[in-house]
Amino acid sequence: QDSLRGGQLAGRLAHLFSGTIQGCFSIFVAYQGDFHIMQRRNGFIHYAEKASFKTAVTEGLDLENDDSVREALDLLLAEHPDVQGVFVTSASAHRVADAARNIRKKQEFIIIGFDMVEKNHRLLAQGDIDAIISQRPKTQGRKALLTLYQHLVVGNQVEARIDIPLDVYIRENVPCI
């Protein structure tokens, strides 16, 4: 997966969904040790710099813990009352959406995440998440195995890099599961 491009795409979506970002857009990062997660963050920041909007990055979050997510969101809103939304660099957008439900009743609040896990899928279909980016994990796995087979069993030269398209899901095109 091209995680840097995935982060740039998330930045572009934030920009499109919010019109012109007057305040800032937040990034919630859980796993600082994962290269692809940090590349998503970097891609978003790169896009934000080019588009001239501010970012507020919160790193090292326990996005698997609902209380931790609520606390992080409360702190974010206290420090940045002009925040327009959150980009979640992992599959935990559903936890941010749950924590932000009351905020969304008061103001426009955009949530963009990664990976079409079941809870993200459900909240995207309900309109509680604005966009999910998917990098086709099944396709990645299948291509990896086929490439390994081609190289080890068949003896073919294989490409060092195979690009997988980035899919953007919004409420209007959420797939049926």
TAFEN-V579218 format. One record per backbone hydrogen bond with DSSP energy under -1.0 kcal/mol. NH is the residue of the N-H (numbers start at 0). CO is the residue of the C=O. If there is no record, write none. Layout:
nh->NH co->CO
nh->NH co->CO
This chain:
nh->2 co->0
nh->5 co->1
nh->6 co->2
nh->7 co->3
nh->8 co->4
nh->9 co->5
nh->10 co->6
nh->11 co->7
nh->12 co->8
nh->13 co->9
nh->14 co->10
nh->15 co->11
nh->16 co->12
nh->17 co->13
nh->24 co->53
nh->25 co->84
nh->26 co->55
nh->27 co->86
nh->28 co->57
nh->31 co->29
nh->33 co->30
nh->37 co->33
nh->38 co->34
nh->39 co->35
nh->40 co->36
nh->41 co->37
nh->42 co->38
nh->43 co->39
nh->44 co->40
nh->45 co->41
nh->46 co->42
nh->47 co->43
nh->48 co->44
nh->49 co->45
nh->50 co->46
nh->52 co->47
nh->55 co->24
nh->57 co->26
nh->60 co->28
nh->62 co->60
nh->64 co->61
nh->68 co->64
nh->69 co->65
nh->70 co->66
nh->71 co->67
nh->72 co->68
nh->73 co->69
nh->74 co->70
nh->75 co->71
nh->76 co->72
nh->77 co->73
nh->78 co->74
nh->79 co->75
nh->82 co->79
nh->83 co->23
nh->85 co->109
nh->86 co->25
nh->87 co->111
nh->88 co->27
nh->94 co->91
nh->95 co->91
nh->96 co->92
nh->97 co->93
nh->98 co->94
nh->99 co->95
nh->103 co->99
nh->105 co->102
nh->106 co->102
nh->109 co->83
nh->111 co->85
nh->112 co->130
nh->113 co->89
nh->114 co->132
nh->116 co->114
nh->120 co->116
nh->121 co->117
nh->122 co->118
nh->123 co->119
nh->124 co->120
nh->125 co->121
nh->127 co->122
nh->128 co->122
nh->129 co->110
nh->130 co->110
nh->131 co->168
nh->132 co->112
nh->133 co->166
nh->139 co->135
nh->140 co->136
nh->141 co->137
nh->142 co->138
nh->143 co->139
nh->144 co->140
nh->145 co->141
nh->146 co->142
nh->147 co->143
nh->148 co->144
nh->149 co->145
nh->150 co->146
nh->151 co->147
nh->152 co->148
nh->153 co->148
nh->155 co->149
nh->166 co->133
nh->168 co->131
nh->172 co->169
